Amino acid sequence: MSAAAVYNIVINQHTDFKRSFVLKQDDLVVNLTDYSFAASLKKHHTKTTDVDFTAEITNAGQGAFSISLTDTQTSAMDPGEWYYDLVMTDDNGLKTRIMEGVADVRPGITS
């Protein structure tokens, strides 16, 4: 894998968040069998507190996976810029950061 893809996202407070992706390398779908994913957000990289996405493989053979947050999680997040990354781990324990970016957490009124 090459450098992590940069993908900025918008998260609205008090709502569920979900994004789906297909992992490709050199325009070919990556089979995700025997891989797992973990993704977290932090207000700043030096903070010790983070919010964990639910990261799941939705179709291993087609390279499909998703990241999501519940409305309870987004309600607890302060508005503003957060930073996140997504790490893929193979069955040998090798970890690769495949995506990172800024998450713009927008304040909500209705909860």
Buried (B, 14 or more C-beta within 10 A) or exposed (E): EEEBBEBEBEBBBBBEBEEEBEBEEEEEBBEBEEBBBBBBBBBEEEEEEBBEBBBEBEEBEBBBBBBBBEBEBBEEBEEEEBBBBBBBBEEEEEEEBBBBBBBBBEEBEEE
